[in-house]
Amino acid sequence: MESIRDGISFLGTLPFVNRDRLFGLGMCASGGYMALVATTDKRLKAIATVSGMMSNQTSYFKTMDRETVCAAIATANAGRQKFYETGKVEYMDGLGMESLDLDSLDKTSAQYEGYEFYMTKRAGAETYPNYSHKSPTFLLETPMLADAQSYAPYLYTPYIGIYGEKALQDTGSLTVKFYEAASEPKELVEISGASHVSLYDINADVDRAITAIDTFFQKH
């Protein structure tokens, strides 16, 4: 989240940027991070989330048992200590892509979609050689605490939440729940026929999301 704040600060130094017309857009996990930043950073005049993960409790504490959560935290803590002492970074498959049993997954599930997006030439290393699905182990500590849902009533910044119709049973419900609790002004948009991941790169779905965001930002 500090990176988002740094980005806002940097934009404010550019002579061709109107610092009074800065807006925020967060997708997937960054949707929750953007909402948390906007809660206490009013340099953003309005924000939008697309396929937003508005509470990481859903990914960790509410879906893992105590033993699993504590093991993940221990790995992250050990990685931080090693980095502090040696400067060496240990990496992990944070999205669990390598351990997925693709044959057992529903082809319309967010997990299967994620694999098809991140681990194939669609958006993976085959197309983007500098991309990696792995991240430093210690970076897990902060995201586990990210819970924008708890602060939704105190956002006080214009908000538009966008989700795909096909994602309503999983991640889309997080956007709906956040919207319902968020302060006014706010707007909720369902993109018909879209899924969680199709809003990343399928032009027909992305275009509809961008149109809705642009219209909302123009009003605020």
C-alpha positions, -999 to +999 in steps of 0.1 A: +000+000+000+029+023+006+038+018-031+004+032-040+009+062-018+044+068-033+029+066-068+004+093-058+032+115-044+053+110-075+024+120-098+019+151-078+055+163-087+049+161-125+042+194-141+018+180-166-003+162-140-033+179-123-029+168-087-065+178-081-077+152-106-060+120-094-080+088-093-073+052-083-079+019-100-073-015-083-078-049-097-081-082-078-060-079-046-050-043-054-087-035-053-086-040-016-053-022-012-066+008-032-097+011-010-076+010+021-053+037+008-082+059-003-097+057+032-069+079+045-055+094+014-078+121+000-055+131-028-075+105-047-108+121-058-125+087-066-115+051-069-126+020-089-121-016-082-124-044-108-127-080-097-117-067-063-105-089-034-119-066-008-110-088+022-080-110+023-095-128+053-114-147+027-082-160+013-065-168+045-080-168+080-116-177+069-106-205+046-075-221+063-074-238+096-052-226+124-024-250+117-022-240+080-023-203+087+004-205+114+026-226+090+023-200+063+031-172+087+061-191+101+075-194+065+070-157+059+087-148+092+116-171+085+120-156+051+121-121+066+147-130+091+169-147+065+167-116+043+176-093+072+206-114+081+219-124+047+202-102+021+190-134+003+154-136-007+134-168-006+105-171-029+072-188-028+043-197-051+020-173-034-010-181-056-006-218-053-004-223-090+021-251-090+000-273-066-033-270-084-050-303-095-063-289-128-083-321-136-104-317-105-111-280-109-143-265-123-131-249-156-152-218-147-137-214-113-115-185-104-086-209-095-087-225-130-090-191-146-060-179-127-039-207-138-050-203-174-040-166-172-008-166-151+007-199-161+002-200-199+013-178-228-018-157-223+000-137-196+028-159-183+065-161-187+063-175-222+050-142-234+065-119-207+100-133-198+104-111-168+072-123-152+073-147-123+043-161-104+066-163-073+070-136-047+093-131-016+080-152+013+080-123+037+056-103+015+028-126+027+027-109+062+011-076+052-015-089+027-029-113+052-040-083+073-055-064+044-093-061+051-108-032+033-143-045+041-139-034+077-133+002+066-159+004+039-183+027+059-154+051+065-142+053+029-157+088+023-143+088-012-165+082-043-164+045-052-174+024-081-171-014-079-171-036-110-173-073-111-181-100-137-215-117-138-198-151-137-178-142-107-208-134-085-205-167-066-169-161-056-149-129-058-179-109-072-197-113-039-168-095-022-173-064-043-211-065-037-206-067+000-181-039+001-204-017-020-233-023+003-212-012+033-194+017+016-202+053+022-218+074-005-214+083-033-210+049-048-219+028-078-220-009-085-216-024-120-220-060-131-205-068-165-228-094-181-211-125-193-177-115-178-157-136-152-132-125-127-102-129-150-119-119-183-119-084-169-081-084-170-076-088-208-107-097-228-113-065-248-151-067-249-153-070-211-125-045-204-140-019-227-173-020-208-155-017-175-134+013-187-165+030-200-182+027-166-151+039-148-146+069-170-182+080-167-180+077-129-147+095-126-159+123-149-187+130-124-163+132-095 
